[in-house]
Amino acid sequence: MHSRKQAGVPMVSLLALLLLCWGPSLVADAGAADAGSANATAQVRTSAKPEIEKERQKAEKQAKQSINQDALAAVQLTQQALHAIVANKKDDAMKAIEQAEGKTSILLARNPADALIPVEVEVKVIDTAPHDIKDIEKLAGAATLAVEANDFPAARVILYSLMSEIHERTYNLPLATYPAALKDAARLLDQGKTQEAQTVLSTALDTMVATDRVTPIPLILARAAVDAAQAERDKDKNAAQTLLETAKKELDRSKDLGYAAKDPVYASLNNDISNLEKQLRGKEDTNAVFASLHEKLSSFLHRESQQQRR
């Protein structure tokens, strides 16, 4: 092993800086906020948990429906071939490879040669981001410093603490390379080069292409806050106003956490909420306004959750 010289601040120093300078504020952000606002935020976060789980289940269901059974079978047959090679069962390995080739032939007939075919998915909630905008900005600055110092391990740790999302990862069989790998493995196995065939198959399995989709939790919380404000408007207008402020804060968190940060819809939604706050002070019927705001948030949330990142 060899050590790599790093410019700037080393990882340990960066992480220590985070803990010493910002750790206390990350823990105490709610206590520093206005009590009413903090209570409203806590209320929304608690009430939105079922909605977050519902969105997670929805994402998981949709992702699983995208799994291609022929592609999955090809991967499983490849794994069987590997086990057979390790067990010195050449004939069984060749049979499994040939069957896998048959599955990929079907896939090639139905899809472009450069297509990515889903074979496995995992969907989980990752909610590690601070609640306070200032703490998010500090962590973002620290991540920038780490990248500038080429301290990518530290940057990854910091960036992980800036996630508040339902994270869907799909592993895809790459048609551009996988069928060719199967043919190479069969050729090598036929030539008695079992170790080389094993390496080719292992490499093929290790080079599945991962694609990600994320559903920002702050947008779910913003929508939940708007819905809670609608429920409170006739009973307690002050509480409704506070909940709308919470919705604004969650929109700001979503933007600062980088979820479509440059999208103009944020400004539009903030203006809509500000106008709604003014209307709540009067005696206007706000049913249609609340419904429109809910729909806009849902549309934005759906659009973001469909963005595929590779």
URUR-V295770 format. One record per pair of residues at least 24 apart in sequence whose C-alpha atoms are under 6 Angstrom apart, sorted by the first residue. I is the first residue (numbers start at 0). J is the second residue. D is the distance in Angstrom with one decimal. If there is no record, write none. Layout:
i=I j=J d=D
i=I j=J d=D
This chain:
i=6 j=148 d=5.1
i=7 j=148 d=4.8
i=10 j=153 d=5.1
i=28 j=131 d=5.8
i=39 j=242 d=6.0
i=40 j=245 d=6.0
i=43 j=224 d=5.8
i=59 j=122 d=5.7
i=66 j=117 d=4.8
i=66 j=118 d=5.1
i=67 j=117 d=5.8
i=67 j=118 d=6.0
i=69 j=102 d=5.5
i=70 j=118 d=6.0
i=71 j=118 d=4.9
i=73 j=99 d=4.4
i=73 j=102 d=5.8
i=112 j=174 d=5.5
i=112 j=175 d=5.5
i=113 j=174 d=5.5
i=113 j=175 d=4.7
i=114 j=174 d=5.6
i=115 j=171 d=5.3
i=115 j=172 d=5.6
i=115 j=173 d=4.8
i=116 j=171 d=4.9
i=116 j=172 d=5.0
i=117 j=170 d=5.8
i=117 j=171 d=4.3
i=118 j=170 d=5.9
i=118 j=171 d=5.5
i=119 j=169 d=5.8
i=119 j=170 d=5.2
i=120 j=168 d=5.6
i=120 j=169 d=4.4
i=121 j=167 d=5.9
i=121 j=168 d=5.4
i=122 j=166 d=5.6
i=122 j=167 d=4.4
i=123 j=165 d=5.8
i=123 j=166 d=5.4
i=124 j=164 d=6.0
i=124 j=165 d=4.5
i=125 j=163 d=5.7
i=125 j=164 d=5.5
i=126 j=162 d=5.8
i=126 j=163 d=4.1
i=127 j=160 d=5.0
i=127 j=162 d=5.5
i=128 j=160 d=5.2
i=128 j=161 d=4.5
i=128 j=162 d=5.2
i=128 j=163 d=5.6
i=163 j=216 d=5.5
i=164 j=214 d=5.3
i=164 j=215 d=4.4
i=164 j=216 d=4.8
i=165 j=213 d=5.6
i=165 j=214 d=4.9
i=166 j=213 d=4.8
i=167 j=211 d=5.6
i=167 j=212 d=5.1
i=168 j=210 d=5.7
i=168 j=211 d=4.5
i=169 j=209 d=5.6
i=169 j=210 d=5.3
i=170 j=207 d=5.9
i=170 j=208 d=5.6
i=170 j=209 d=4.6
i=171 j=207 d=5.4
i=171 j=208 d=5.0
i=172 j=207 d=5.4
i=210 j=308 d=5.6
i=210 j=309 d=4.5
i=211 j=307 d=5.7
i=211 j=308 d=5.0
i=212 j=304 d=5.9
i=212 j=306 d=5.9
i=212 j=307 d=5.1
i=213 j=304 d=5.2
i=214 j=304 d=4.5
i=217 j=249 d=5.0
i=217 j=253 d=5.3
i=221 j=246 d=4.1
i=221 j=249 d=5.4
